[in-house]
Amino acid sequence: MTNASEYAKKVQEKIHQRSNHEPEFLQAIDEFLPTIIPFLENHPEYQEHNILSLITEPERVIQFRVPWMDDNGNWQVNRGYRIQFNSALGPYKGGLRFHPSVNLSVLKFLAFEQIFKNALTGLPIGGGKGGSDFDPKGKSDAEIMHFCQSFMTELAKYIGPNQDIPAGDIGVGKREIGYLFGTYKRIKQYDAGVLTGKPLEFWGSQGRKEATGYGAVYFAKHLLADLSETLENKKAIVSGSGNVAIYCIEKLYQLGAKPVTCSDSNGFIYDKAGIDLELLKEIKEVRRERLTEYVKVRPNAQYIEGSVWNFDVEAELAFPCATQNEINLDSAKRLVANGIRVVAEGANMPSSLEAADCFVEAGVYYCPGKAANAGGVAVSALEMSQNSQRLQWETEEVDERLDGIMKHIYQNCRDTAIEHGAKDNLMLGANIAGFARVAEAMLIQGLV
Ligand code: NDP
Protein backbone atom coordinates (compact mmCIF):
# COMPACT_ATOMS: atom_id res chain seq x y z
CA MET A 1 0.00 0.00 0.00
CA THR A 2 1.26 3.49 -0.81
CA ASN A 3 1.64 5.84 2.12
CA ALA A 4 -1.15 8.21 3.12
CA SER A 5 0.49 11.22 1.57
CA GLU A 6 0.91 9.50 -1.83
CA TYR A 7 -2.65 8.21 -1.66
CA ALA A 8 -4.09 11.68 -0.96
CA LYS A 9 -1.96 13.13 -3.75
CA LYS A 10 -3.17 10.52 -6.25
CA VAL A 11 -6.80 11.22 -5.41
CA GLN A 12 -6.14 14.95 -5.66
CA GLU A 13 -4.53 14.56 -9.10
CA LYS A 14 -7.43 12.51 -10.37
CA ILE A 15 -9.93 15.13 -9.20
CA HIS A 16 -7.88 17.79 -10.97
CA GLN A 17 -7.98 15.77 -14.20
CA ARG A 18 -11.72 15.19 -14.05
CA SER A 19 -12.79 18.61 -12.73
CA ASN A 20 -10.19 20.91 -14.25
CA HIS A 21 -12.93 23.36 -15.26
CA GLU A 22 -14.11 23.81 -11.65
CA PRO A 23 -11.57 26.13 -9.96
CA GLU A 24 -13.47 26.81 -6.73
CA PHE A 25 -14.14 23.13 -6.18
CA LEU A 26 -10.49 22.32 -6.81
CA GLN A 27 -9.47 25.04 -4.35
CA ALA A 28 -11.62 23.47 -1.64
CA ILE A 29 -10.13 20.05 -2.43
CA ASP A 30 -6.57 21.40 -2.41
CA GLU A 31 -7.13 23.05 0.94
CA PHE A 32 -8.72 19.96 2.43
CA LEU A 33 -6.85 16.86 1.32
CA PRO A 34 -3.30 17.72 2.46
CA THR A 35 -4.51 18.58 5.96
CA ILE A 36 -6.03 15.18 6.67
CA ILE A 37 -2.90 13.18 5.88
CA PRO A 38 -1.82 12.95 9.55
CA PHE A 39 -5.19 11.37 10.33
CA LEU A 40 -5.04 8.94 7.40
CA GLU A 41 -1.61 7.79 8.56
CA ASN A 42 -3.18 6.53 11.79
CA HIS A 43 -6.28 5.12 10.08
CA PRO A 44 -5.26 2.88 7.17
CA GLU A 45 -8.83 1.54 6.93
CA TYR A 46 -9.92 4.70 5.13
CA GLN A 47 -7.22 4.32 2.54
CA GLU A 48 -7.99 0.60 2.18
CA HIS A 49 -11.60 1.48 1.39
CA ASN A 50 -10.68 4.43 -0.83
CA ILE A 51 -12.88 6.76 1.20
CA LEU A 52 -11.20 9.88 -0.22
CA SER A 53 -12.43 9.08 -3.73
CA LEU A 54 -15.94 8.45 -2.45
CA ILE A 55 -16.16 11.48 -0.20
CA THR A 56 -15.03 13.90 -2.91
CA GLU A 57 -17.68 12.72 -5.39
CA PRO A 58 -21.20 14.14 -4.95
CA GLU A 59 -23.89 11.54 -4.43
CA ARG A 60 -26.10 13.46 -6.84
CA VAL A 61 -25.93 16.65 -8.93
CA ILE A 62 -29.22 18.09 -10.11
CA GLN A 63 -29.37 20.84 -12.72
CA PHE A 64 -32.54 22.31 -14.13
CA ARG A 65 -34.03 25.12 -16.18
CA VAL A 66 -35.78 27.95 -14.35
CA PRO A 67 -38.10 29.81 -16.73
CA TRP A 68 -39.78 33.00 -15.47
CA MET A 69 -41.40 36.11 -16.83
CA ASP A 70 -40.09 39.59 -16.00
CA ASP A 71 -42.26 42.64 -15.36
CA ASN A 72 -42.14 43.61 -19.03
CA GLY A 73 -43.54 40.29 -20.15
CA ASN A 74 -40.20 38.98 -21.45
CA TRP A 75 -39.46 35.27 -21.09
CA GLN A 76 -36.31 34.72 -19.05
CA VAL A 77 -34.37 31.62 -18.16
CA ASN A 78 -31.79 30.83 -15.47
CA ARG A 79 -29.98 27.74 -14.32
CA GLY A 80 -31.02 26.05 -11.10
CA TYR A 81 -28.93 23.51 -9.18
CA ARG A 82 -28.95 21.28 -6.14
CA ILE A 83 -25.84 19.35 -5.15
CA GLN A 84 -26.64 16.47 -2.80
CA PHE A 85 -23.09 15.77 -1.80
CA ASN A 86 -23.07 13.46 1.20
CA SER A 87 -25.81 11.89 3.33
CA ALA A 88 -23.70 9.72 5.65
CA LEU A 89 -24.72 11.71 8.74
CA GLY A 90 -28.27 12.66 7.78
CA PRO A 91 -30.44 14.26 5.11
CA TYR A 92 -28.70 16.78 2.87
CA LYS A 93 -28.59 20.22 4.45
CA GLY A 94 -27.22 23.46 3.04
CA GLY A 95 -28.32 26.80 1.68
CA LEU A 96 -29.52 28.14 -1.64
CA ARG A 97 -27.54 30.96 -3.25
CA PHE A 98 -28.98 33.33 -5.86
CA HIS A 99 -26.12 35.27 -7.42
CA PRO A 100 -24.88 35.72 -11.02
CA SER A 101 -21.57 34.05 -10.11
CA VAL A 102 -23.29 30.76 -9.22
CA ASN A 103 -22.18 27.76 -11.28
CA LEU A 104 -21.46 24.10 -10.71
CA SER A 105 -17.94 24.75 -9.45
CA VAL A 106 -19.04 27.28 -6.82
CA LEU A 107 -21.86 25.05 -5.60
CA LYS A 108 -19.68 21.95 -5.48
CA PHE A 109 -17.12 23.76 -3.34
CA LEU A 110 -19.88 25.04 -1.04
CA ALA A 111 -21.53 21.62 -0.76
CA PHE A 112 -18.17 19.94 -0.10
CA GLU A 113 -17.38 22.38 2.71
CA GLN A 114 -20.89 21.94 4.04
CA ILE A 115 -20.36 18.21 4.66
CA PHE A 116 -17.61 18.84 7.20
CA LYS A 117 -19.19 21.97 8.66
CA ASN A 118 -22.36 20.01 9.36
CA ALA A 119 -20.34 17.17 10.84
CA LEU A 120 -18.61 19.61 13.19
CA THR A 121 -21.94 20.76 14.63
CA GLY A 122 -22.41 17.23 16.01
CA LEU A 123 -25.96 17.24 14.62
CA PRO A 124 -27.48 14.60 12.29
CA ILE A 125 -27.20 16.41 8.95
CA GLY A 126 -25.50 15.59 5.66
CA GLY A 127 -24.08 18.14 3.21
CA GLY A 128 -25.67 19.84 0.23
CA LYS A 129 -25.96 23.21 -1.49
CA GLY A 130 -27.93 24.73 -4.32
CA GLY A 131 -28.99 27.89 -6.01
CA SER A 132 -29.15 29.73 -9.27
CA ASP A 133 -27.27 32.25 -11.38
CA PHE A 134 -30.33 34.50 -11.03
CA ASP A 135 -29.40 38.04 -9.92
CA PRO A 136 -31.92 39.36 -7.40
CA LYS A 137 -30.35 42.85 -7.51
CA GLY A 138 -32.64 45.41 -9.08
CA LYS A 139 -35.53 42.94 -9.46
CA SER A 140 -39.03 43.88 -8.37
CA ASP A 141 -40.78 41.99 -5.61
CA ALA A 142 -43.05 40.39 -8.21
CA GLU A 143 -40.07 39.20 -10.26
CA ILE A 144 -38.46 37.70 -7.15
CA MET A 145 -41.70 35.89 -6.37
CA HIS A 146 -42.12 34.54 -9.92
CA PHE A 147 -38.54 33.35 -9.98
CA CYS A 148 -38.80 31.64 -6.59
CA GLN A 149 -42.04 29.94 -7.62
CA SER A 150 -40.51 28.58 -10.81
CA PHE A 151 -37.33 27.49 -9.02
CA MET A 152 -39.26 25.58 -6.37
CA THR A 153 -41.62 24.00 -8.89
CA GLU A 154 -38.65 21.94 -10.06
CA LEU A 155 -36.66 21.70 -6.81
CA ALA A 156 -39.67 20.32 -4.92
CA LYS A 157 -39.20 17.01 -6.76
CA TYR A 158 -35.90 16.41 -4.99
CA ILE A 159 -36.31 17.74 -1.44
CA GLY A 160 -38.30 16.91 1.68
CA PRO A 161 -38.02 17.17 5.47
CA ASN A 162 -36.25 13.80 5.73
CA GLN A 163 -34.47 13.99 2.40
CA ASP A 164 -32.95 17.39 1.71
CA ILE A 165 -33.61 20.61 3.62
CA PRO A 166 -32.39 23.81 1.94
CA ALA A 167 -31.97 27.18 3.68
CA GLY A 168 -30.82 30.68 2.68
CA ASP A 169 -27.43 31.96 1.59
CA ILE A 170 -26.31 34.92 -0.52
CA GLY A 171 -29.38 36.51 -2.14
CA VAL A 172 -31.80 34.20 -0.34
CA GLY A 173 -33.27 35.62 2.86
CA LYS A 174 -36.57 35.64 4.66
CA ARG A 175 -38.52 37.01 1.66
CA GLU A 176 -37.25 34.35 -0.76
CA ILE A 177 -37.68 31.53 1.77
CA GLY A 178 -41.29 32.66 2.18
CA TYR A 179 -42.01 32.41 -1.56
CA LEU A 180 -40.14 29.12 -1.89
CA PHE A 181 -42.04 27.65 1.03
CA GLY A 182 -45.39 28.80 -0.35
CA THR A 183 -44.75 27.01 -3.63
CA TYR A 184 -43.48 23.83 -1.99
CA LYS A 185 -46.62 23.72 0.15
CA ARG A 186 -48.84 24.19 -2.89
CA ILE A 187 -47.18 21.42 -4.87
CA LYS A 188 -46.60 18.89 -2.09
CA GLN A 189 -48.03 19.50 1.38
CA TYR A 190 -47.50 21.60 4.48
CA ASP A 191 -44.14 20.38 5.75
CA ALA A 192 -42.68 23.03 8.04
CA GLY A 193 -39.42 21.09 8.13
CA VAL A 194 -38.64 21.24 4.40
CA LEU A 195 -36.83 24.58 4.57
CA THR A 196 -35.04 26.39 7.36
CA GLY A 197 -34.46 30.08 7.88
CA LYS A 198 -38.23 30.48 7.72
CA PRO A 199 -39.84 33.62 9.06
CA LEU A 200 -41.00 33.33 12.68
CA GLU A 201 -44.62 33.64 11.52
CA PHE A 202 -44.56 30.12 10.09
CA TRP A 203 -42.29 27.94 12.15
CA GLY A 204 -38.97 29.65 11.81
CA SER A 205 -36.61 29.55 14.77
CA GLN A 206 -35.82 32.41 17.07
CA GLY A 207 -32.20 33.32 16.56
CA ARG A 208 -31.74 31.76 13.10
CA LYS A 209 -31.32 35.09 11.35
CA GLU A 210 -28.60 36.05 13.82
CA ALA A 211 -26.99 32.62 14.13
CA THR A 212 -24.17 32.71 11.57
CA GLY A 213 -22.85 36.14 12.54
CA TYR A 214 -23.31 35.57 16.27
CA GLY A 215 -21.72 32.13 15.95
CA ALA A 216 -18.56 33.49 14.29
CA VAL A 217 -18.14 35.94 17.17
CA TYR A 218 -18.79 33.22 19.77
CA PHE A 219 -16.09 31.12 18.09
CA ALA A 220 -13.62 34.02 18.49
CA LYS A 221 -14.81 34.56 22.07
CA HIS A 222 -13.98 30.97 23.06
CA LEU A 223 -10.64 31.14 21.31
CA LEU A 224 -9.75 34.35 23.15
CA ALA A 225 -10.96 32.90 26.45
CA ASP A 226 -8.30 30.21 26.02
CA LEU A 227 -5.74 33.02 25.87
CA SER A 228 -7.30 34.61 28.97
CA GLU A 229 -8.61 37.46 26.84
CA THR A 230 -12.01 38.86 25.88
CA LEU A 231 -13.35 40.82 22.92
CA GLU A 232 -13.59 43.92 25.07
CA ASN A 233 -12.14 47.02 23.35
CA LYS A 234 -10.76 45.08 20.40
CA LYS A 235 -11.14 46.66 16.99
CA ALA A 236 -12.62 44.52 14.21
CA ILE A 237 -12.63 44.69 10.43
CA VAL A 238 -15.85 43.21 9.03
CA SER A 239 -16.63 42.70 5.35
CA GLY A 240 -20.08 42.30 3.80
CA SER A 241 -23.27 44.03 4.82
CA GLY A 242 -25.73 41.18 4.47
CA ASN A 243 -27.22 38.77 6.94
CA VAL A 244 -23.96 37.39 8.31
CA ALA A 245 -22.10 40.71 8.52
CA ILE A 246 -24.94 42.60 10.24
CA TYR A 247 -25.32 40.07 13.06
CA CYS A 248 -21.59 39.63 13.39
CA ILE A 249 -21.40 43.38 14.01
CA GLU A 250 -24.29 43.21 16.47
CA LYS A 251 -22.65 40.49 18.57
CA LEU A 252 -19.27 42.24 18.44
CA TYR A 253 -20.87 45.28 20.03
CA GLN A 254 -22.68 43.15 22.61
CA LEU A 255 -19.35 41.66 23.69
CA GLY A 256 -17.56 45.00 23.86
CA ALA A 257 -15.61 45.01 20.58
CA LYS A 258 -15.61 47.82 18.03
CA PRO A 259 -16.36 46.96 14.37
CA VAL A 260 -15.16 49.82 12.15
CA THR A 261 -15.92 48.57 8.63
CA CYS A 262 -18.53 46.84 6.49
CA SER A 263 -18.69 46.42 2.72
CA ASP A 264 -20.61 45.43 -0.38
CA SER A 265 -19.46 44.38 -3.81
CA ASN A 266 -18.73 47.99 -4.85
CA GLY A 267 -16.95 49.46 -1.85
CA PHE A 268 -16.79 49.74 1.92
CA ILE A 269 -17.55 51.97 4.87
CA TYR A 270 -14.82 52.97 7.28
CA ASP A 271 -16.39 54.48 10.37
CA LYS A 272 -13.70 55.24 12.89
CA ALA A 273 -16.27 55.77 15.63
CA GLY A 274 -17.67 52.29 15.02
CA ILE A 275 -20.31 51.16 12.50
CA ASP A 276 -23.76 52.59 13.28
CA LEU A 277 -25.65 49.30 13.44
CA GLU A 278 -29.16 50.72 13.48
CA LEU A 279 -28.41 52.81 10.41
CA LEU A 280 -26.87 49.82 8.64
CA LYS A 281 -29.93 47.68 9.37
CA GLU A 282 -32.25 50.43 8.18
CA ILE A 283 -30.36 50.75 4.87
CA LYS A 284 -29.85 47.05 4.16
CA GLU A 285 -32.80 45.29 5.79
CA VAL A 286 -35.58 47.84 5.52
CA ARG A 287 -34.77 50.08 2.56
CA ARG A 288 -32.71 47.47 0.66
CA GLU A 289 -30.33 50.20 -0.54
CA ARG A 290 -26.61 50.43 -1.21
CA LEU A 291 -23.95 51.35 1.35
CA THR A 292 -23.36 54.75 -0.27
CA GLU A 293 -26.48 55.83 1.65
CA TYR A 294 -24.62 55.37 4.94
CA VAL A 295 -22.30 58.35 4.54
CA LYS A 296 -25.20 60.64 3.69
CA VAL A 297 -26.34 60.23 7.28
CA ARG A 298 -22.89 59.90 8.87
CA PRO A 299 -20.64 62.36 7.05
CA ASN A 300 -17.69 61.60 9.33
CA ALA A 301 -17.58 58.05 8.01
CA GLN A 302 -15.87 57.29 4.70
CA TYR A 303 -17.22 55.35 1.74
CA ILE A 304 -14.32 54.02 -0.31
CA GLU A 305 -14.64 52.09 -3.56
CA GLY A 306 -12.87 48.73 -3.83
CA SER A 307 -12.12 45.99 -1.36
CA VAL A 308 -11.95 46.59 2.37
CA TRP A 309 -9.04 44.14 2.47
CA ASN A 310 -6.90 46.57 0.46
CA PHE A 311 -7.31 49.22 3.14
CA ASP A 312 -4.84 49.88 5.93
CA VAL A 313 -6.40 49.97 9.35
CA GLU A 314 -4.91 48.60 12.53
CA ALA A 315 -7.13 45.95 14.13
CA GLU A 316 -6.76 42.69 16.03
CA LEU A 317 -9.82 40.96 14.63
CA ALA A 318 -11.03 40.27 11.09
CA PHE A 319 -14.44 38.82 10.20
CA PRO A 320 -14.75 38.30 6.44
CA CYS A 321 -18.52 37.91 5.93
CA ALA A 322 -19.08 38.56 2.20
CA THR A 323 -18.02 35.85 -0.23
CA GLN A 324 -15.36 33.40 -1.39
CA ASN A 325 -11.82 34.53 -2.19
CA GLU A 326 -12.24 38.08 -0.97
CA ILE A 327 -8.85 37.92 0.83
CA ASN A 328 -5.86 37.19 -1.41
CA LEU A 329 -2.22 36.82 -0.40
CA ASP A 330 -1.49 40.57 -0.59
CA SER A 331 -4.47 41.37 1.60
CA ALA A 332 -3.45 38.68 4.06
CA LYS A 333 0.05 40.17 4.30
CA ARG A 334 -1.47 43.60 4.81
CA LEU A 335 -3.68 42.29 7.63
CA VAL A 336 -0.71 40.65 9.31
CA ALA A 337 1.31 43.88 9.01
CA ASN A 338 -1.60 45.80 10.56
CA GLY A 339 -1.63 43.61 13.65
CA ILE A 340 -4.40 41.08 12.95
CA ARG A 341 -4.38 38.24 15.48
CA VAL A 342 -7.67 36.44 14.78
CA VAL A 343 -9.40 35.83 11.42
CA ALA A 344 -12.82 34.27 11.93
CA GLU A 345 -14.56 33.49 8.66
CA GLY A 346 -18.28 34.27 8.58
CA ALA A 347 -18.28 33.67 4.82
CA ASN A 348 -17.39 30.41 3.08
CA MET A 349 -13.78 30.21 1.87
CA PRO A 350 -13.25 34.00 1.93
CA SER A 351 -9.48 33.48 2.14
CA SER A 352 -7.60 32.10 -0.84
CA LEU A 353 -5.41 29.08 -0.21
CA GLU A 354 -2.30 31.30 -0.16
CA ALA A 355 -3.95 33.77 2.23
CA ALA A 356 -4.95 30.99 4.62
CA ASP A 357 -1.39 29.59 4.56
CA CYS A 358 -0.02 33.08 5.19
CA PHE A 359 -2.19 33.43 8.31
CA VAL A 360 -1.17 30.04 9.65
CA GLU A 361 2.53 30.72 9.01
CA ALA A 362 2.32 34.16 10.62
CA GLY A 363 0.82 32.65 13.78
CA VAL A 364 -2.55 34.33 13.24
CA TYR A 365 -5.45 32.34 14.71
CA TYR A 366 -7.12 31.40 11.45
CA CYS A 367 -10.67 30.13 12.05
CA PRO A 368 -11.90 28.58 8.78
CA GLY A 369 -15.47 29.10 7.64
CA LYS A 370 -16.47 25.49 8.00
CA ALA A 371 -15.91 25.86 11.76
CA ALA A 372 -16.47 29.56 12.47
CA ASN A 373 -19.67 29.99 10.45
CA ALA A 374 -21.27 26.68 11.42
CA GLY A 375 -23.63 28.51 13.78
CA GLY A 376 -26.08 29.15 10.95
CA VAL A 377 -26.56 25.55 9.99
CA ALA A 378 -26.50 24.50 13.64
CA VAL A 379 -29.52 26.70 14.40
CA SER A 380 -31.11 25.48 11.17
CA ALA A 381 -30.85 21.96 12.59
CA LEU A 382 -32.39 23.27 15.83
CA GLU A 383 -35.17 24.73 13.68
CA MET A 384 -35.75 21.24 12.26
CA SER A 385 -35.97 19.84 15.80
CA GLN A 386 -38.50 22.49 16.76
CA ASN A 387 -40.53 21.77 13.61
CA SER A 388 -40.63 18.06 14.49
CA GLN A 389 -41.79 18.92 17.99
CA ARG A 390 -44.29 21.48 16.68
CA LEU A 391 -42.75 23.93 19.14
CA GLN A 392 -40.89 27.24 19.01
CA TRP A 393 -38.19 27.67 21.62
CA GLU A 394 -37.42 30.94 23.38
CA THR A 395 -34.65 33.17 22.02
CA GLU A 396 -32.51 32.60 25.13
CA GLU A 397 -32.67 28.84 24.78
CA VAL A 398 -31.57 28.94 21.12
CA ASP A 399 -28.80 31.44 21.84
CA GLU A 400 -27.47 29.42 24.76
CA ARG A 401 -27.38 26.30 22.62
CA LEU A 402 -25.65 28.19 19.80
CA ASP A 403 -22.96 29.46 22.16
CA GLY A 404 -22.50 25.92 23.50
CA ILE A 405 -22.24 24.44 20.01
CA MET A 406 -19.67 27.04 18.94
CA LYS A 407 -17.64 26.35 22.09
CA HIS A 408 -17.72 22.64 21.35
CA ILE A 409 -16.69 23.20 17.71
CA TYR A 410 -13.82 25.45 18.74
CA GLN A 411 -12.57 22.98 21.36
CA ASN A 412 -12.91 20.08 18.96
CA CYS A 413 -10.82 21.90 16.32
CA ARG A 414 -8.25 22.96 18.93
CA ASP A 415 -7.90 19.51 20.48
CA THR A 416 -7.81 17.70 17.14
CA ALA A 417 -5.03 20.01 15.95
CA ILE A 418 -3.02 19.34 19.10
CA GLU A 419 -3.59 15.59 18.80
CA HIS A 420 -2.12 15.66 15.30
CA GLY A 421 0.94 17.69 16.24
CA ALA A 422 -0.28 20.98 14.77
CA LYS A 423 -1.15 23.15 17.78
CA ASP A 424 -3.12 26.30 16.87
CA ASN A 425 -3.74 25.10 13.29
CA LEU A 426 -7.53 25.29 13.48
CA MET A 427 -7.86 24.63 9.75
CA LEU A 428 -6.21 21.24 10.15
CA GLY A 429 -8.21 20.59 13.31
CA ALA A 430 -11.52 21.46 11.62
CA ASN A 431 -10.80 19.35 8.55
CA ILE A 432 -9.74 16.27 10.47
CA ALA A 433 -12.51 16.50 13.07
CA GLY A 434 -15.16 16.86 10.36
CA PHE A 435 -13.68 14.18 8.15
CA ALA A 436 -13.33 11.65 10.99
CA ARG A 437 -17.04 11.78 11.75
CA VAL A 438 -18.22 11.48 8.15
CA ALA A 439 -15.66 8.87 7.11
CA GLU A 440 -16.53 6.63 10.04
CA ALA A 441 -20.23 6.75 9.18
CA MET A 442 -19.47 6.01 5.52
CA LEU A 443 -17.41 2.97 6.39
CA ILE A 444 -20.12 1.60 8.66
CA GLN A 445 -22.77 2.12 5.96
CA GLY A 446 -20.78 0.23 3.35
CA LEU A 447 -20.16 0.95 -0.30
CA VAL A 448 -23.15 3.10 -1.21
P1 NDP B 1 -26.24 38.20 1.88
O1 NDP B 1 -26.77 38.06 0.51
O2 NDP B 1 -27.17 38.57 2.99
O3 NDP B 1 -25.05 39.27 1.89
C1 NDP B 1 -23.91 39.09 1.11
C2 NDP B 1 -22.99 40.26 1.31
O4 NDP B 1 -21.75 39.98 0.67
C3 NDP B 1 -23.50 41.54 0.69
O5 NDP B 1 -23.03 42.64 1.41
C4 NDP B 1 -22.89 41.50 -0.71
O6 NDP B 1 -22.75 42.75 -1.35
C5 NDP B 1 -21.53 40.91 -0.40
N1 NDP B 1 -21.02 40.22 -1.58
C6 NDP B 1 -21.62 39.23 -2.27
N2 NDP B 1 -20.88 38.87 -3.33
C7 NDP B 1 -19.80 39.66 -3.29
C8 NDP B 1 -18.65 39.78 -4.11
N3 NDP B 1 -18.49 39.00 -5.19
N4 NDP B 1 -17.72 40.69 -3.77
C9 NDP B 1 -17.89 41.48 -2.67
N5 NDP B 1 -18.95 41.42 -1.86
C10 NDP B 1 -19.89 40.53 -2.18
O7 NDP B 1 -25.50 36.83 2.20
P2 NDP B 1 -25.08 36.21 3.61
O8 NDP B 1 -24.72 37.29 4.54
O9 NDP B 1 -26.12 35.24 3.98
O10 NDP B 1 -23.79 35.36 3.20
C11 NDP B 1 -22.47 35.91 3.26
C12 NDP B 1 -21.46 34.79 3.30
O11 NDP B 1 -21.70 33.96 4.47
C13 NDP B 1 -21.49 33.81 2.12
O12 NDP B 1 -20.17 33.35 1.87
C14 NDP B 1 -22.32 32.66 2.64
O13 NDP B 1 -22.06 31.45 1.96
C15 NDP B 1 -21.84 32.59 4.07
N6 NDP B 1 -22.71 31.91 5.00
C16 NDP B 1 -24.01 32.32 5.17
C17 NDP B 1 -24.81 31.67 6.06
C18 NDP B 1 -26.18 32.16 6.40
O14 NDP B 1 -26.76 31.66 7.36
N7 NDP B 1 -26.73 33.13 5.67
C19 NDP B 1 -24.36 30.46 6.78
C20 NDP B 1 -22.94 30.17 6.59
C21 NDP B 1 -22.18 30.86 5.70
P3 NDP B 1 -23.72 43.14 -2.57
O15 NDP B 1 -25.01 43.55 -1.94
O16 NDP B 1 -23.02 44.24 -3.28
O17 NDP B 1 -23.84 41.92 -3.43
Boltz pocket constraint, residues with backbone or C-beta under 6 A from the ligand:
constraints:
  - pocket:
      binder: B
      contacts: [[A, 168], [A, 169], [A, 170], [A, 171], [A, 172], [A, 208], [A, 212], [A, 240], [A, 241], [A, 242], [A, 243], [A, 244], [A, 245], [A, 263], [A, 264], [A, 265], [A, 266], [A, 321], [A, 322], [A, 323], [A, 324], [A, 326], [A, 346], [A, 347], [A, 348], [A, 373], [A, 374], [A, 376], [A, 377]]
      max_distance: 6.0
